[in-house]
Amino acid sequence: MNRVKQSSKMTGHVSNEEKAEHKDAENALKDYPTLDVEPPKGLNATALREWKRLTSLLMENLPVSALDRTAIEMYVRAYATYITAMNAIRKDGLVKDGRKNPYFTIAEESTKTIRAIGNDLGLTISSRQRLELNKAKTDKPSDPFEALLNGG
């Protein structure tokens, strides 16, 4: 999920048309149903804690909506599975009964899910870095001659 730059903060070489399109997209994000932060039924204690932490951060920083609810739920369930698997590995070790501990495979699969969904939700450093790089492309120094050309 990309953080949307407010049209009022757009500067630099941006045409009036681009600003209008951006403003329309910004306003459209407000038309989606609000995310219900009430946790889904059946979350274990670890997933519940992560749900509360994550929804709070997302609501504060990103234009999340009810459409993101399933992705967030899958993320917190995968996170809880990962924590359970890692606790079992700490307890039993990587090798159990002469074989690779099956919880190691569960931890790996959970990690893949966490990374994929976390990237979609903007939870990874690389996804946030892409957001900031995209923002920097539109944050060019203001040029008074460009403003004249764009009718400003």
C-alpha positions as CSV (number, residue, x, y, z in Angstrom):
1,M,0.0,0.0,0.0
2,N,1.5,3.3,-1.0
3,R,1.3,6.3,1.2
4,V,-0.4,9.0,-0.8
5,K,1.1,12.5,-0.7
6,Q,-1.4,15.2,0.0
7,S,-2.0,17.3,-3.0
8,S,-1.5,20.4,-0.9
9,K,2.1,19.4,-0.3
10,M,2.9,18.8,-3.9
11,T,5.6,21.1,-5.1
12,G,8.0,21.4,-8.1
13,H,7.3,20.4,-11.7
14,V,3.7,19.2,-11.3
15,S,1.1,20.4,-13.8
16,N,-2.3,21.6,-12.7
17,E,-3.8,18.6,-14.4
18,E,-1.5,16.3,-12.4
19,K,-2.4,18.1,-9.2
20,A,-6.1,17.8,-9.9
21,E,-5.7,14.0,-10.7
22,H,-3.8,13.6,-7.4
23,K,-6.5,15.5,-5.5
24,D,-9.2,13.3,-7.0
25,A,-7.3,10.2,-6.0
26,E,-6.7,11.6,-2.5
27,N,-10.4,12.3,-2.1
28,A,-11.4,8.9,-3.5
29,L,-9.4,7.2,-0.7
30,K,-11.8,8.8,1.8
31,D,-14.8,7.2,0.0
32,Y,-13.9,3.7,1.0
33,P,-15.5,2.2,4.1
34,T,-13.5,2.8,7.3
35,L,-11.5,-0.1,8.8
36,D,-13.3,-1.6,11.7
37,V,-10.6,-2.0,14.3
38,E,-12.6,-4.5,16.3
39,P,-10.5,-7.7,16.1
40,P,-11.8,-10.7,14.2
41,K,-13.1,-13.6,16.3
42,G,-10.8,-16.5,17.0
43,L,-7.5,-14.6,17.2
44,N,-5.1,-16.1,19.8
45,A,-3.4,-13.8,22.3
46,T,-0.4,-13.1,20.2
47,A,-2.4,-12.3,17.1
48,L,-4.7,-10.1,19.1
49,R,-1.9,-8.0,20.5
50,E,-0.4,-7.7,17.0
51,W,-3.9,-6.7,15.6
52,K,-4.2,-3.9,18.1
53,R,-0.7,-2.7,17.6
54,L,-0.8,-2.8,13.8
55,T,-4.3,-1.4,13.3
56,S,-3.4,1.5,15.5
57,L,-0.2,2.3,13.5
58,L,-2.0,1.8,10.1
59,M,-4.9,4.0,11.0
60,E,-2.5,6.7,12.1
61,N,-0.2,6.6,9.1
62,L,-1.9,5.1,6.0
63,P,-5.3,5.4,4.3
64,V,-6.4,1.9,5.3
65,S,-10.0,0.9,4.8
66,A,-12.4,-2.0,5.4
67,L,-10.9,-3.5,2.2
68,D,-7.6,-4.1,4.0
69,R,-9.2,-6.0,6.9
70,T,-8.6,-9.5,5.5
71,A,-4.9,-8.7,4.6
72,I,-4.4,-7.4,8.1
73,E,-6.0,-10.5,9.7
74,M,-3.9,-12.8,7.5
75,Y,-0.8,-10.9,8.6
76,V,-1.5,-11.1,12.3
77,R,-2.4,-14.8,12.1
78,A,0.9,-15.5,10.2
79,Y,2.7,-13.5,12.8
80,A,1.2,-15.5,15.6
81,T,2.1,-18.8,13.8
82,Y,5.6,-17.6,13.4
83,I,6.0,-16.7,17.1
84,T,4.6,-20.1,18.0
85,A,7.0,-21.9,15.7
86,M,10.0,-19.9,16.9
87,N,9.1,-20.7,20.6
88,A,8.9,-24.4,19.7
89,I,12.3,-24.2,17.9
90,R,13.8,-22.5,20.9
91,K,12.4,-25.2,23.2
92,D,13.3,-28.3,21.0
93,G,16.1,-27.0,18.8
94,L,16.4,-27.0,15.0
95,V,16.8,-30.8,15.1
96,K,14.2,-33.0,16.8
97,D,14.4,-36.8,16.9
98,G,17.3,-36.7,14.4
99,R,15.3,-34.7,11.8
100,K,14.8,-31.1,11.0
101,N,12.2,-29.7,13.5
102,P,8.9,-29.4,11.6
103,Y,8.3,-26.0,13.2
104,F,11.3,-24.7,11.2
105,T,9.3,-25.2,8.0
106,I,6.2,-23.6,9.6
107,A,8.4,-20.6,10.6
108,E,9.7,-20.3,7.0
109,E,6.3,-20.4,5.5
110,S,4.9,-17.8,8.0
111,T,7.9,-15.6,7.2
112,K,7.0,-15.6,3.5
113,T,3.4,-14.7,4.3
114,I,4.5,-11.9,6.7
115,R,6.8,-10.5,4.1
116,A,4.4,-10.6,1.2
117,I,1.5,-9.0,3.1
118,G,3.7,-6.7,5.1
119,N,5.1,-5.3,1.8
120,D,1.5,-4.8,0.5
121,L,0.6,-2.9,3.7
122,G,3.7,-0.8,3.7
123,L,5.2,-2.5,6.7
124,T,8.7,-3.2,5.4
125,I,11.6,-0.8,5.1
126,S,11.9,-1.4,1.4
127,S,8.2,-0.7,0.7
128,R,8.5,2.6,2.8
129,Q,11.7,3.5,1.0
130,R,9.9,3.1,-2.4
131,L,7.2,5.4,-1.1
132,E,9.8,8.0,-0.1
133,L,11.7,7.7,-3.4
134,N,8.4,8.2,-5.3
135,K,7.6,11.2,-3.1
136,A,11.1,12.6,-3.7
137,K,10.6,12.5,-7.5
138,T,7.7,15.0,-7.1
139,D,9.5,17.1,-4.5
140,K,11.6,19.0,-6.9
141,P,12.6,22.6,-6.1
142,S,10.0,25.2,-7.1
143,D,10.8,26.9,-10.4
144,P,9.1,30.3,-10.9
145,F,9.2,29.9,-14.7
146,E,7.5,26.5,-14.5
147,A,4.8,28.1,-12.4
148,L,4.2,30.7,-15.2
149,L,4.1,28.0,-17.8
150,N,1.5,26.0,-15.8
151,G,-0.7,29.0,-15.3
152,G,0.4,29.7,-11.7
